[in-house]
Amino acid sequence: MRAPINIDLDFVMKAFVGIASPMVGVITSYQEQLEWHLRVASLGVGLLVGIMSLVSMVKKMRGR
């Protein structure tokens, strides 16, 4: 029989903070570039939804 797994919560929290801290630093340093990419991505998604809605309306109009 295996011994139960003993998870040290303090160790896990320190590991999480140790991993998250550099990631937050990188994100804040590239914040302007990330914001620009997010804006372009949201514009693309909005255009795609608009085109899909237009196609759906045209199909409904032709079906009548």
ABEGO torsion letter per residue (X at the ends): XBBBBBBBAAAAAAAAAAAAAAAAAAAAAAAAAAAAAAAAAAAAAAAAAAAAAAAAAAAAAAAX
